[in-house]
């Protein structure tokens, strides 16, 4: 089951993205109210509020060491903030339309972004500059994530496709088809370097193998858009957040839904974001009711943290 632990209030509009810090005791949320909030989950209280954006903040990502949090906004900017200090933020400019997604590489030296300007970009935050821009003529880019080895970038876009990019040659090496609507979320397995997941406005989650370039499972059950995905740290479970108002936890080996939490956020537009904790015992969600909610995960047959 997904057992309610607490609700964190402070945002004034839709919560679009949530993330755990690597210590599991810190979390972050980004919202349409233009704010990024850091949370102390032990105290169940806000630690800091960053007001660096002038428009809705749609995505955020912790650096692997937890020292930084990056946010992407509809103001076309990416902002990188130090978590433990009040140093001036790093502002990354270059996108010409909304930034929908930001995500760190596993080494933490690079940041990727996806935008409605029909590009995905790679940044070096320490240098404050873009080092690569990948074109998507005629289509929006919703999601991007680095492969665990940092050699490839996976993207999801408005044209319903999932793509793999070789970052050494800057070329698209595979285009995977199967979704029938915008691909909104991309997530790499933390334990299998060849397994990826995508979530789409067609209401499905698909699992892909990057060697065969084929879909190996389609997870069905959501009635509306899938907006957020997060693997458990053991790679055996994946959580999804949907516009139908539910969170679901799926078995990756079995390809079936194990847990469902209906009406997570009591509004018409449902759940926008989900994140597994580093120990696999909890999930965070964000939604259209302005709240961040924490749930305890149990009853998956084998506990996600085992």
N, C-alpha and C positions, 0 to 999 in steps of 0.2 A: 504494500500500500504506500501511498504518498501521504504522510502524516503532517498536518500543519504544525510548524514550529513557531513561526512569528511572521508578522507583517511589518515592513519597514516603510514608514511614511516620511515624505519630505519633498518629493517631486510634485509639480503642479500640472503636469500633463503626461501623456503616454510615455511609459518606460519602454524604450526600443531595444536596449541591449543590457545584459548583465554578465558579470564575470567574477570568478573567485581569484584572489591572489594565490600564489603558490603555497603560502603558509596555511591556507584554509580558514584563517581567522579574519581575513580582510576580504571585502568584496567591493565591487564598483558597479555603478549603474549610470546609464546615459538616457536622456529623455528629450522629448519635444520641447520642454520648457527651457532649452539651451544649456542645461546644467549637467555636469558630471559629479556624482556624489561617491565618496568613499565611506564604507561602513565598517564598524567594529562589530563583528558578529557575536562575539562573546558578550559585549555590553548591549548588543542590539540597538546601536545608536549610530548616528552619523559622526564621522571623524572630520571630514573636510568636504567643502563644496567648491568646485571649480566653475567659474563663469567666464570662460575664455571664448565662447562661441556666440554668434549673433543670430543663429537660426537653429533649428532642431538638430540635436546630436543623435546620430542613427547607429553608431557602432563604437565599441571600445575594445581594447585588448591590453592585458598586462604583459610586460616583458617577462621572459622566463624566470629571471631572478627576483621579480616582484618590485624592483626599484622604480619602474616607470609605468605609467598608464597612458596609452595613446587613444585619442578620440577622433572620429571622423564626423563631419557635419554637413548639413545642407547649405552652410555658408561657404562651401567649397574648400574649407581648410581642414588640415590635420594638426592637432595640437598634442605635444608630448609633454607630460608633467612628471616631475619627481614626486614619488609617493611620500617620502619621508622628509622632505624639505620644502621650503617655499621659494626655491630658485625660479627665475624667470622661465616661462615655458618655451619650448622650441616650437615654432610655427612653420609648418610645411605647406607651401603654396605652389600651385601648378595645375590643379584640376580646374576645369571650366564649368563644371556643374556639380550637383550634389555628390558628396562622398557617402556611399552606402555601406562600406565595409573597410575595416582596418584589422590587420593581423600581423603579429611578430613572427619572424623565423625562429626555429628552435634554438639557435645560437643567440638570438636577441640583437644581432648587429644590423638586421634588415627589417623593414616594415613594408607590407604590401597594402594596396588600397584598390577599391573598385568604385567606379563612378558612373553617373548618368551621362558623362561626357564621352562615353564609348571608349574608355581606356581602363586598363589596370596598370598601376604604377608600382615600381619598387623604389624604396627610399633608404638612404642611410641617415638615420636621425642624428647621429653624432656629428655628421657633416652638414646637416640641415639641407640636404638636396636630394632631388630625384636622380636615380642612376639608370632607370630603364622605364620606358613607356610602351605598353603593348596595345596595339589598335584592335578595335572591334567595330569595323565600319557598319553603321546602320542599326546597332543594337546597344541597349544599356547593359552595363555590367553590375550585377547585384552582389556578388560574393567572390572572394579570393582567399586562398590559403596556401602556405608553403608545404611542400613535402617534408617529411621528417629529416631527410638528408640535405635539404636546402637546394637541391638541384633542379627542382621542378615547381611550377605554380599551377594549381588547379583553379578554375574559374567557373562561375555560373552566371548565365546571362538571360536577357529578355527573349532571345530567340529559341529558348527551351533547351539549349545545349550545355553540356559540361565539357570543358576543354582542358587539355594538359599542355603546358608550355615548357620547353627546355630553356632554362635560364642561361645556359652557356652559348646557345646558338640564337636565342631570342625567337625561336620558331614554335608554332603550334604543332605538336607531334600527334595529337589525337583529338577528335571531336566525337563525343559520345552522345547518341541520340536515344530518346526513350520517354523523357518528360514531354508533356503536352501543353505546358505553360511555363511562365518565367521560373528560372531556377534561382531561389532566394537565399539558400544556405549551402555551404560546403564545409565538410569536416573530415579530417584525416584520422584514421584509427591510431591510437597511441601505442598499440602493440604489434600491429601488422603493417609493415611499410607499404604494402601493395593494396590495402583496402581503404576505400573512401566512401563517404556518404554524401548524398545531396538531398535537399528538400525543396519542394516546388509548390507554386500556386495551384498545381493540379491536385494537391492534397496527398501526395505520396512522398515517401522517403525511399530512395534507391541506394543500393550498395553496389560499388563498382570495384573491379579488379584492374589495376593499372598495367598489368602484364598482358592480359587477354584483351584489354580495352572493352570489356563487356560488363553489362549489368548482371550481377549474380543474385540479386534478390530485390523484389519490390514490396515494400511494407505499406499496406493499405489499411485504412480505418478512420483517418481524419476526414471530416466532411467538407473542410475548406482549406485555404492556403496553409502550407507549412512554412513558418517564418523563422524558426530557430532550431538548431541541432547541437547536441553535445554528447560525445562519447564518455562513458565511464572510464576511469583510468586503467581498468583491466581489459578494456576493449571488447568485453562480452555483452555490454549493454549500451544502448544509445537512447537519449531522451529527445523528444520533439515537442515543439510548441506550435500551436495552430490558431488561426483565426476562428475556428469553431469553438474556441473557449477552453480547450482541453490541453493537458500535458499527457504524454504517453511515454512509457519506458518499454523498449523492445529488446528481445533477445536477438543478438546478432547471429549466433550459430543456428538458431531455430528459425529466424526470420518471422517471428510472431510477436504480437503485443502481449506484455506481461502485466502492466499496470496502466490504469487510466484514471486521471483526475479531471472530472468535468467542472465547468464553470469556475475555473481557477481565479479568473478576474471577472468580477460581476458587471461586465459591460458587453455591448453588442459586438465589439471587435476582438474580444478574447485575449489570448496570450501571444505576445510578440517575441519573447526571448526566453532561453533556458540555458542553464550551465550546471554541469556536475561538479561537485566539490573534489579536491585532490585526493581524498580518501574514499570517494565513491559512496559515502553515507548520506549525502544531502544533495538536493538540487535547488537552485534559485530560479525564479521566474519573474518576468516583468510584463506589464500589460497596460491596457487602456484605462484602468482605474487609478493610474498614477502610483501604484504600489509596487514594491519589491517584496516577494514572498519567498520564505524559506521552508522547505519540506524535508522530512526525514524519509529515506527510501528503505523499504523492507518488503519481504515476501516475494522476492524474485527467484525463489528456489534455492539459489546460492546468493548470499549477499554480495552486492556489487563491489564491496571493498575487499573481499577475500581473494 
